[in-house]
Amino acid sequence: MSISATEVKELRDQTGAGIMDCKQALKDTDGDIEEAMDLLRKRGLEEAQAKGRVAAEGTIGSYVHFNNNIGVIVEVNSETDFVAKNEAFQDFATEVAMQIAAQAPSYVSREEVPEEKLAAEKEIIAEQMSGELEGKPEHVQEQIMEGKLEKQFFQKQVLLDQPYIDDADKTIADLLDETIAEFDENIEIRRFERYEVGEGIDVEEEDFAAEVVEEIG
């Protein structure tokens, strides 16, 4: 089908992709702008991943909760300093920091989870579901266990597997993929630290009711 220069310009303005890439994407999607945008993002992601270049530049994103009791710093890497200084890239790092503040993950990716931690979680789930698993074929038990592990552990403790706080239909991994496609560079969330006021401090619990009874008594 014939693609007009106006359509190409509209797609280019929205995506920043090259003219020929926009024209081809529109041809491949029969002129549908939305589908063409999705196609360009997918192709950009595939190209960036295929290059396999090292992401050694980047930025430190940060976020402090409004009442100052939670703070996060996160390192997000890019291939070039040019992308690292881009406002959209900086915004992405801030979004990731906000996600960490809100959902308190323990790991960036599944690869970081120690084997012993994973084994312990599986034991906990097996104990919780002992009645439900009883009598079921082994392969069915494994499927149920994997599903529970996904929901109870990975989606809570692993940042990339967590649902994005601003759009539960996508994960942080999806958000990362979109950012990679947008900039046509390898981008990585490398590490983070989350601080919460009072975390790790042992505080002696006081039974005020008991104290009142003793005072009266």
LINNORZI-V943941 format. One line per field, one symbol per residue. psi: psi as a letter, one per 20 degrees, with the letter a starting at -180 (. if undefined). burial: 1 if it has 16 or more other C-alpha atoms within 10 Angstrom, else 0. Layout:
# LINNORZI-V943941
psi->???
burial->???
This chain:
# LINNORZI-V943941
psi->rppqhggggghhhhhjrqghggghhhgijkjogghhgggggghggggghhhkqpniabroqqppqhjkipqqqpppqrhqhgghiphhgghghgggghggghilrhqgrhhipqhhgggghhggghghjgghhpiqqghgggggghghhgghfgihioghiqpphiniiqrhhgggghhghgilqppqogrrpppppipippppppnhghhgghgh.
burial->0000001110110010100011111100101010011111111110111000001011111111000001111111111100110000110111111111101111111000000000000100110000001000000010011001100011111111111110000011111111111111111110011100000000000000000000000
